[in-house]
Amino acid sequence: MTFNKENKGLRDVIADESKIGFIDSQKGILSYRGYTVQTLAKNSSFIETSHLLLYGKLPTQSELQAFDKKLRKNRDLPANVLKMTKLFPPKAHPMVSLQTIVAAMGAFSEDPAAAKPREILLDRCIELVAQFPTIIAACWRAKSKKSFIKPNPKLDHSSNFLAMLTGKVPDAETAKMFDVCLVLHAEHSFNASTFTGRVVASTLSSLHASITGAIGSLYGPLHGGANEKVLQMIAEIKNPADVESWVLGKFARKEKIMGMGHPIYQVKDPRSYILEEMLKQLSQKKHNSKDYETLKKIEEVTRREMEKRGKTDVWPNVDFFSGALYKLMDIPVELFTPLFAMARISGWAAHILEQLEDNRIYRPDCDYVGPSNLSYVDISQR
Ligand SMILES: CC(C)(COP(=O)(O)OP(=O)(O)OC[C@H]1O[C@@H](n2cnc3c(N)ncnc32)[C@H](O)[C@@H]1OP(=O)(O)O)[C@@H](O)C(=O)NCCC(=O)NCCS
């Protein structure tokens, strides 16, 4: 067997079977456990979607109530972990703090990934879904030299997070939009971070170690970090009228336009339509459409330039509009990727549970192309 360059990055390699996320890259379809992301964004909530991902089915009314109750009960962090959130230097990126805290939480949890029965591991997964918002808000408040705000069990998952972050309970419309963002980011099949989580879990390492690996993978600008880079990009452009020359400059320097292109989709990412619509609505409501207009112009010029170069499959991805939307919700730019993680924890956990149901350690091969049969030369002779 030899290496086929087209498969670099495991592209087009089917690594396993899965019942969790489905993507049709040509038609632009994304579904979780058989429900399209549009259906879930319209009718479901992040909590219900998390139940769907973790248990494989939509909950009944009483199951949803019990699940919600369990999440609300598990939002607190162990006291020593809470202390740790205050120990990072102010310049630490919130993704680094999140990754470190999740790794540390492993020390406070009996969590061998191979935990039997499966219910114990599932409980640990639910705890992480409940605790991620608290970790992110606590680290951010500590970084901003503000005091920690305790989780409020009277508030739903999304409202509670925004209240812990900002100190203000959000209005119902903002909380709903934020919740839809979480639904849209909850799952995406064998992407880099989910695959990382599955690879670590396949060694029968701990749940926290697997999730820590996934967070590290999501941090990269070619994956979850792109939403933050999109905002840095539009901050460089003072006026939508400057987009044309700015994009042409990027192309001339062979730099990528963040938020455009996708390793899988060859059409516009289905999530980006919903995010774009929400951004449009909130921009109108807040009488602040500059970022939206800038993004639409970047999309137009990038598509035109790509097409000139014979590339018709570079479209806005999930990160293109999400950052500007979060910005209008007064969420700091550095938190965009942690918010992605706060949603994706449900997908990661579902995949780790699935991996362990029928596990085999990951061990791909490579084509060795380095030298061979070298003679060892003593260090004094080199
Ligand atoms: C997502 C991404 C990594 C997909 O990568 P990929 O399928 O491996 O595609 P490549 O990076 O190999 O790009 C293929 C070609 O399209 C071009 N291209 C792809 N995305 C581009 C972008 N956003 N801006 C400019 N050119 C782009 C590449 O320069 C490359 O051109 P070449 O063949 O002349 O070298 C890539 O599109 C990208 O870096 N996008 C920006 C980062 C981003 O938004 N990431 C979030 C992903 S959800």
The ligand as an SDF file (V2000), in Angstrom:
LIG
                    3D

 48 50  0  0  0  0  0  0  0  0999 V2000
  -10.9110   25.3310    5.7210 C   0  0  0  0  0  0  0  0  0  0  0  0
   -9.6970   25.1110    4.8470 C   0  0  0  0  0  0  0  0  0  0  0  0
   -8.5190   24.7470    5.7600 C   0  0  0  0  0  0  0  0  0  0  0  0
  -10.0080   23.9870    3.8830 C   0  0  0  0  0  0  0  0  0  0  0  0
   -8.8550   23.5490    3.4290 O   0  0  0  0  0  0  0  0  0  0  0  0
   -8.6470   22.5440    2.2250 P   0  0  0  0  0  0  0  0  0  0  0  0
   -9.8970   21.9220    1.7470 O   0  0  0  0  0  0  0  0  0  0  0  0
   -7.5380   21.6790    2.6750 O   0  0  0  0  0  0  0  0  0  0  0  0
   -8.2270   23.4940    1.0960 O   0  0  0  0  0  0  0  0  0  0  0  0
   -6.8250   24.1530    0.9220 P   0  0  0  0  0  0  0  0  0  0  0  0
   -6.4620   24.9420    2.1290 O   0  0  0  0  0  0  0  0  0  0  0  0
   -5.8490   23.1080    0.4630 O   0  0  0  0  0  0  0  0  0  0  0  0
   -7.1660   25.1100   -0.2740 O   0  0  0  0  0  0  0  0  0  0  0  0
   -7.3820   24.6740   -1.6000 C   0  0  0  0  0  0  0  0  0  0  0  0
   -7.1280   25.8640   -2.5140 C   0  0  0  0  0  0  0  0  0  0  0  0
   -8.1550   26.8580   -2.2920 O   0  0  0  0  0  0  0  0  0  0  0  0
   -7.5830   28.0510   -1.7600 C   0  0  0  0  0  0  0  0  0  0  0  0
   -8.3710   28.4680   -0.6260 N   0  0  0  0  0  0  0  0  0  0  0  0
   -9.1230   27.6850    0.1890 C   0  0  0  0  0  0  0  0  0  0  0  0
   -9.6840   28.4140    1.1490 N   0  0  0  0  0  0  0  0  0  0  0  0
   -9.2880   29.6890    0.9230 C   0  0  0  0  0  0  0  0  0  0  0  0
   -9.5360   30.8940    1.6050 C   0  0  0  0  0  0  0  0  0  0  0  0
  -10.2940   30.9200    2.6910 N   0  0  0  0  0  0  0  0  0  0  0  0
   -8.9750   32.0120    1.1410 N   0  0  0  0  0  0  0  0  0  0  0  0
   -8.1920   31.9970    0.0510 C   0  0  0  0  0  0  0  0  0  0  0  0
   -7.9060   30.8690   -0.6410 N   0  0  0  0  0  0  0  0  0  0  0  0
   -8.4500   29.7290   -0.1990 C   0  0  0  0  0  0  0  0  0  0  0  0
   -6.1720   27.6530   -1.2630 C   0  0  0  0  0  0  0  0  0  0  0  0
   -5.2790   28.7230   -1.3020 O   0  0  0  0  0  0  0  0  0  0  0  0
   -5.8060   26.5490   -2.2140 C   0  0  0  0  0  0  0  0  0  0  0  0
   -5.3410   27.1240   -3.4050 O   0  0  0  0  0  0  0  0  0  0  0  0
   -4.1460   26.4530   -4.2350 P   0  0  0  0  0  0  0  0  0  0  0  0
   -4.7130   25.1300   -4.6970 O   0  0  0  0  0  0  0  0  0  0  0  0
   -3.8960   27.4250   -5.3100 O   0  0  0  0  0  0  0  0  0  0  0  0
   -3.0070   26.3010   -3.2770 O   0  0  0  0  0  0  0  0  0  0  0  0
   -9.3640   26.3690    4.0390 C   0  0  0  0  0  0  0  0  0  0  0  0
  -10.4480   26.6750    3.1960 O   0  0  0  0  0  0  0  0  0  0  0  0
   -9.0190   27.5420    4.9340 C   0  0  0  0  0  0  0  0  0  0  0  0
   -7.8730   27.6550    5.3800 O   0  0  0  0  0  0  0  0  0  0  0  0
  -10.0150   28.4470    5.2000 N   0  0  0  0  0  0  0  0  0  0  0  0
   -9.7940   29.5570    6.0670 C   0  0  0  0  0  0  0  0  0  0  0  0
   -9.8290   29.1170    7.5130 C   0  0  0  0  0  0  0  0  0  0  0  0
  -11.2230   28.7790    7.9890 C   0  0  0  0  0  0  0  0  0  0  0  0
  -12.1670   29.5180    7.7670 O   0  0  0  0  0  0  0  0  0  0  0  0
  -11.3470   27.6460    8.6950 N   0  0  0  0  0  0  0  0  0  0  0  0
  -12.5950   27.1950    9.2600 C   0  0  0  0  0  0  0  0  0  0  0  0
  -13.0100   25.9130    8.6500 C   0  0  0  0  0  0  0  0  0  0  0  0
  -14.6090   25.4450    9.1920 S   0  0  0  0  0  0  0  0  0  0  0  0
  1  2  1  0
  2  3  1  0
  2  4  1  0
  2 36  1  0
  4  5  1  0
  5  6  1  0
  6  7  2  0
  6  8  1  0
  6  9  1  0
  9 10  1  0
 10 11  2  0
 10 12  1  0
 10 13  1  0
 13 14  1  0
 14 15  1  0
 15 16  1  0
 15 30  1  0
 16 17  1  0
 17 18  1  0
 17 28  1  0
 18 19  1  0
 18 27  1  0
 19 20  2  0
 20 21  1  0
 21 22  1  0
 21 27  2  0
 22 23  1  0
 22 24  2  0
 24 25  1  0
 25 26  2  0
 26 27  1  0
 28 29  1  0
 28 30  1  0
 30 31  1  0
 31 32  1  0
 32 33  2  0
 32 34  1  0
 32 35  1  0
 36 37  1  0
 36 38  1  0
 38 39  2  0
 38 40  1  0
 40 41  1  0
 41 42  1  0
 42 43  1  0
 43 44  2  0
 43 45  1  0
 45 46  1  0
 46 47  1  0
 47 48  1  0
M  END
$$$$
